[in-house]
Amino acid sequence: MSDAQKPFAVFDIDGTLIRWQLYHAVVQKLASAGHLGPDARLTLRNARMKWKNREHKEAFHDYERTLIQTYEDALPTLKPEDFDRYVEEVITEYKDQVYTYTRDLIKDLKAKGYVMLAISGSHQELVRAIAQHYGFDDYVGTNYNRTTEAFSGEKQLGSADKKSILQKLIAKHSLAKEGSIAVGDSLSDAAMMELVEQPIAFNPDQKLYDRARSESWKIVVERKNVIYEMEPHGTTYLLA
């Protein structure tokens, strides 16, 4: 069967398949080892604690912005071999720390012949490793341009326009949208979820939750060892 005859499913990775943020994990390791400058570890800790203490609604996004900026500011002096070493550590540590719902959904869809796609804002090197581990057919992450000796500072974001990225993957593999599925956990995933027949908001943040409700998308929440699947029913939701 050619790809053009197959349905496809597209997944976000961080917080959707993996229980934590791979981008965060590798930057934290680099900062703790002193590769991002003398102040990086304390800067990230202070931002992280504001989020953990829930000081305000945007504390997580402020922490995330601080983390990205801290990493990117250090790119001129960061050695690719140091980055690669911590990528390997993060993959070893986190690759199997996944949500049951999405892990089993991936397995089920692969068995049904779906073309499996991953689109993530995490580093391309991290996304590649996870995609290979779970048997995705294609993937896109954030690419920080590099040589063997240095990072250039230029980048191509994997999460800036997930709709456009998904459209390119659909065209690349000549995929049909019939039966298509998208799974994401944040508002940046909504654009790709608009393109499919079966969008699933998984453990959504507030903004994606609001969007899912307005669009009557399926909402799934996994908490501890319980999975709550909520299907739209008129103007409300019913527990499946």
C-alpha atoms as one frame of an Amber mdcrd trajectory, in Angstrom:
protein
   0.000   0.000   0.000   1.402   3.398  -0.978   1.510   6.327   1.452  -1.171
   8.054  -0.651  -3.622   5.296   0.317  -2.832   5.531   3.998  -4.218   7.777
   6.705  -1.738   9.713   8.819  -1.370  10.735  12.445   0.737  13.637  13.679
   1.956  14.019  17.254   3.579  16.707  19.297   6.350  15.193  21.460   7.082
  17.194  24.628   4.236  16.921  27.126   2.213  14.852  24.650   4.229  11.658
  24.266   7.124  12.364  26.634   6.025  13.278  30.160   8.455  16.180  30.358
  10.028  18.684  27.969  13.087  17.290  26.176  14.272  20.769  25.205  14.141
  21.818  28.859  15.926  18.692  30.034  18.940  19.111  27.753  19.271  22.848
  28.485  19.089  22.202  32.226  21.858  19.615  31.963  24.036  21.986  29.940
  23.449  24.800  32.427  24.195  22.602  35.438  27.470  21.517  33.813  28.497
  25.133  33.216  28.279  25.061  29.425  25.819  27.969  29.181  27.751  30.518
  31.236  28.330  31.196  34.940  24.863  32.629  35.654  22.727  30.236  33.624
  21.979  27.709  36.349  20.758  30.349  38.826  18.806  32.231  36.158  16.948
  29.076  35.162  16.357  28.056  38.766  14.799  31.411  39.625  12.509  31.291
  36.596  11.591  27.667  37.265  10.693  28.352  40.897   8.351  31.182  39.886
   6.538  28.632  37.768   6.582  25.897  40.408   5.195  28.363  42.940   2.504
  29.349  40.414   3.222  33.029  40.920   1.058  33.948  37.935  -0.697  32.292
  34.988   2.120  32.956  32.542   4.907  31.721  34.864   5.521  28.544  32.865
   5.739  30.431  29.581   8.062  32.988  31.200  10.259  30.129  32.407  10.215
  28.602  28.936  11.163  31.886  27.284  13.993  32.374  29.794  15.264  28.858
  29.159  15.271  29.295  25.372  16.949  32.694  25.587  19.603  31.382  27.981
  20.394  28.529  25.594  20.476  30.670  22.483  22.642  33.352  24.123  25.242
  30.661  24.806  25.318  29.228  21.267  28.468  31.166  20.193  30.521  29.369
  22.846  28.660  26.055  23.085  30.573  23.115  21.637  28.491  20.717  19.528
  30.175  17.700  21.131  29.041  18.882  24.587  25.494  19.364  23.303  25.476
  15.915  21.675  26.697  14.267  24.865  23.793  15.668  26.877  21.294  14.877
  24.130  22.326  11.244  24.460  21.917  11.420  28.250  18.462  12.976  27.967
  17.260  10.415  25.430  18.513   7.539  27.568  16.773   8.983  30.618  13.472
  10.122  29.103  12.704   8.034  26.020  10.497   5.595  27.922   9.004   8.139
  30.338   5.851   8.482  28.287   2.111   8.791  28.695   0.231   5.514  28.438
  -2.508   6.979  26.240  -0.257   8.369  23.525   2.214   5.471  23.664  -0.602
   2.960  23.131  -2.277   5.142  20.501   0.953   5.266  18.503   1.290   1.486
  18.702  -2.329   0.985  17.632  -2.146   3.422  14.716   1.107   1.916  13.446
  -0.545  -1.509  13.477  -3.404  -0.057  11.409  -0.975   1.220   8.777  -1.035
   4.925   9.564   1.850   7.083   8.383   3.257   8.461  11.637   4.517  12.052
  11.826   6.058  14.063  14.676   6.326  17.862  14.840   8.032  19.404  17.853
   9.716  22.559  19.042  12.473  20.517  20.664  15.903  20.208  19.079  15.967
  18.198  15.870  18.517  15.826  17.409  16.128  15.000  20.267  13.111  14.642
  17.999  15.037  12.381  15.629  16.005  10.019  18.446  12.440   9.802  19.800
  10.986   9.390  16.311  13.359   6.522  15.581  12.675   4.912  18.969   8.899
   4.892  18.389   8.965   4.192  14.667   7.698   7.480  13.250   7.920   7.751
   9.473   8.919  11.421   9.391   9.568  14.227  11.850  10.448  17.901  12.203
  12.097  19.609  15.161  13.934  22.858  15.749  17.211  22.886  13.860  20.083
  25.006  15.171  22.539  25.242  12.288  25.944  23.829  13.138  29.253  22.579
  11.890  31.420  20.022  13.631  33.045  22.848  15.598  30.363  25.453  16.334
  26.746  26.602  16.165  26.068  29.432  13.736  23.247  30.978  15.767  20.783
  30.483  12.901  17.758  28.275  13.452  14.628  26.860  11.861  11.847  26.481
  14.424   9.830  23.298  14.542   6.947  24.899  16.434   6.635  28.345  14.810
   4.121  27.248  12.155   3.025  23.653  12.646   0.246  24.050  10.087   2.684
  24.894   7.310   5.068  22.128   8.378   2.277  19.563   8.383   1.073  20.713
   4.971   4.582  20.168   3.610   4.745  16.675   5.131   1.349  15.821   3.669
   2.546  16.941   0.240   5.925  15.216   0.642   4.303  11.844   1.317   1.198
  12.436  -0.878  -1.056  11.740   2.100  -4.832  11.909   2.153  -6.617  13.572
   5.080  -9.355  10.968   5.413  -9.091   9.400   8.864  -6.253  11.731   9.876
  -5.445  12.337  13.552  -3.475  15.034  15.391  -2.522  15.013  19.066  -1.145
  18.010  20.933  -1.079  19.644  24.355  -0.627  23.381  23.765  -2.020  26.175
  21.620   0.940  25.923  19.210  -0.468  22.515  18.214  -3.902  23.904  17.323
  -2.801  24.953  13.833  -1.907  21.394  12.844  -4.999  20.039  14.601  -7.165
  22.187  12.330  -5.986  20.177   9.321  -7.139  16.736  10.440 -10.425  14.902
  10.820  -9.792  13.795  14.400  -7.983  16.380  16.565  -7.220  15.304  20.133
  -6.318  17.828  22.825  -4.244  15.771  25.248  -3.620  17.195  28.732  -4.237
  20.603  27.154  -3.032  23.880  28.602  -5.689  26.520  29.233  -5.466  28.107
  25.792  -5.689  24.805  23.922  -8.479  23.663  26.235 -10.481  26.788  25.417
  -9.819  26.296  21.713 -10.769  22.611  21.862 -14.052  23.431  23.561 -14.862
  26.138  21.043 -14.177  23.695  18.180 -15.744  20.633  19.881 -12.516  18.673
  19.688 -11.977  15.541  21.740 -10.173  16.156  25.041  -8.155  13.474  26.850
  -6.590  13.836  30.292  -4.196  11.296  31.786  -3.718  11.636  35.526  -1.714
   9.074  37.540  -2.998   5.719  36.206  -6.373   6.962  34.950  -7.221   8.155
  31.426 -10.267  10.403  31.015 -11.584  10.623  27.454 -14.105  13.429  26.960
 -16.209  13.536  23.836 -18.100  16.661  22.730 -21.873  16.404  23.170 -23.691
  19.505  22.037 -22.418  22.417  24.091 -20.839  20.217  26.750 -18.642  17.098
  27.096 -19.402  13.562  28.194 -16.902  11.180  29.762 -16.422   8.395  27.231
